[in-house]
Amino acid sequence: MSPKDIKEFATPDLQGRKLIEMAMKELHLSARAYYKILKISRTISDLAGCEQIQSEHIAEAIQYRSLDRQWYG
């Protein structure tokens, strides 16, 4: 999924945007991590049957990213 596709298909709701912005600042995440979180959130949203990415999908993706950093970073 390219950044253009992410912008079109992986747009979070307002609370989700605020959450990911906060996570970027607090966890010192890169732009690459930002896009990975959005991609994972899109997958979680699809599995939940939701059209738009919601804040709980973002939160779950951030948790997976935190686990990834803990084990491999």
Buried (B, 14 or more C-beta within 10 A) or exposed (E): EEEEEBEEBBEBBEEBBEBBEEBBEEBEBEEEBBBBBBBBBBBBBEEEEBEEBBBBBBBBBBEBBBEEEEEEE
